[in-house]
């Protein structure tokens, strides 16, 4: 007999079907045993009134793998609107030990319980509630890819083991590479820029490694990044529009397709417009300082509280909880950024629900200017690690820009979680390297 | 004026258009200057007969970034069937140095020239011919994902920094992790198996790291792997059918969609059937030994020449150059494989055009048998690295199996290249860590 998934059982009312899954719950109500079986599609209730069948489950725990044949009866009060009667139960894999966590109710995501959550991730994900987070994550990735395919971006796979050159910034992990030293890529920055010279439009979705010596709600030592780069842009607007369209499409589609899951996860209502409001860094400082009776106008970057506040502000005033912040001061730039005529950096940050999701700058594509900027940043343009990157410029790259886009952060904020690690299957930080 | 891509110029016959791209070639024929411009879509020829326009290009090299406005004229002999006349040329980014390689003809892929090819990869990919390899790679990945989405596989992202547990086999890279030691994941093996307990069907496409101390045509120290795992299978057949359908679909679709590119790359004609022929290891030894007047019947695994021969044999005799080889002897097994009743391993290798592309075993899902197999393999089941993996079994996993599928190898063989590194943007091996 062919297996039927829990979600499809109702379509077989009156028929005999076979289901397979995990024992999820056992209950005795009024002398009748109710068993709930879990499979990848959901839950199905089984009514076991025959003693010999119930007897098979004696001493067996949640997680026991079962095959059950039975008669389908519609039952509006049961999950999925149907249940199986008169079951014939086969024990496929018995579980006799009591699992360390209970997965038949939502697991606690309180900050003080996160360590328990992550220590038991390999079992906790058996909770249908937990799975929803990662089904939404997969759906976001799928929508993002769809958008990029449609817009003629070529997927590239760049190396994660590097000879040492990095784009600066975060600390790097080092590894012994056959007697030499290699570093783990913090991002595909230099590679994706070089590939503009071939494909014009490229993207990569891959892990990136950052030896962040701190444990915060926004950082991990292994992150999942969407890196995009596009050539022949006319300026920052082209980059912002691409990132805006990608984000709008992915998030609204997922809110449509996964409405029930998002409701179960208590995700906030989505307040998004096709055009995200734009503010300069100076405007955010001014608005925030006025509203909060403080003075942040001397800050170079936004402070975390400003990121939260400006998204709330835009949601209230503009009906959109995603915003772009632009005109970052020169002091905040990286050596490969391009400066605007007014001395600020051609760079926009995408903030969504209070968190920076993506950094979207235009790159300096003039070889001689880039060399000067490297020197000003204290970097040696003669260093072997920059040889290929600088050659790509010297032999002609058009104006280009793109983004480093945090997938974990997008998942976190789409669902309304409060720690980026909750959006990650097996998070890594200074204190955590397992499971 | 809006930019028009080279491939679309012909549609604007008689009109004024603007194109942007790289100077790809300059030729003077019969007193008239022909310029070829490259963009992401292809090449377009520009006829420059006015001295002032030609003068702008004096001293400028291939790679110079140009904007050109001109009149479109149909011209069957030109690439794309049209050319631009009476051009107005703007130099966007001048290139004055002569590039180290010529990209207007196919680059040499002869074994003795591969080092030059890889040393100049960042520039060599500007050759339209080279780009085709990686457009086909991206297309294969896209088709594979489509198949997996349609079959309800959930994309997972598992960590690449591990506490030390590995599935055994290849050497591992080690990194300092905040004063502790971490290893780089050789594969997501244990993680994908654990995730069967949640999602039943999962996949990941990600880099894997192998400290292979050798430089061969089939190995790299950083590879791109498709890892799939599916639960509630009835046996090895279910895994083989899934891998067969995925492969058949991806390769035939790409041969359809990229017929011209594959022809330009001199890819062999595709000889594939929906059902791949199946041979046991013993059968391959026997057939090969008889045909080649030798004796391999005492070999545990297939020797590389047998892998080549059996694919040729199946192509000739069965009309299919992809085959499965099954019934590997117990001596070749890994601790997490499942044994069949006859004492061979429930494991199939997918070979395509002479190379092992994927390994597709069923896993041992009985906790107590797995523990015994670990001990027999000299591994310590008490080791912290196996704690979570063994817990996943102890708390119930159904029969499951999947594959480790080499994306680089699939690309190599789909195109008919002869070294896996040619299918990789920036290959890594014992001798190569850059560009």
Interface residues (C-beta under 8 A of the other chain):
Chain A: X3 X20 X22 X23 X39 X40 X61 X63 X64 X65 X92 X93 X95 X97 X99 X122 X123 X125 X126 X130 X131 X134 X135 X137 X138 X141 X142 X145 X149 X152 X154 X155 X156 X157 X158 X159 X160 X161 X162 X163 X173 X174 X175 X176 X177 X178 X180 X182 X184 X191 X194 X195 X197 X198 X199 X200 X201 X206 X207 X209 X211 X213 X221 X222 X224 X232 X365 X366 X384 X385 X387 X388 X389 X391 X392 X394 X395 X396 X397 X398 X399 X407 X424 X425 X426 X427 X428 X430 X433 X434 X435
Chain B: X3 X20 X22 X23 X39 X40 X61 X63 X64 X65 X92 X93 X95 X97 X99 X122 X123 X125 X126 X130 X131 X134 X135 X137 X138 X141 X142 X145 X149 X152 X154 X155 X156 X157 X158 X159 X160 X161 X162 X163 X173 X174 X175 X176 X177 X178 X180 X182 X184 X191 X194 X195 X197 X198 X199 X200 X201 X206 X207 X209 X211 X213 X221 X222 X224 X232 X365 X366 X384 X385 X387 X388 X389 X391 X392 X394 X395 X396 X397 X398 X399 X407 X424 X425 X426 X428 X430 X433 X434 X435
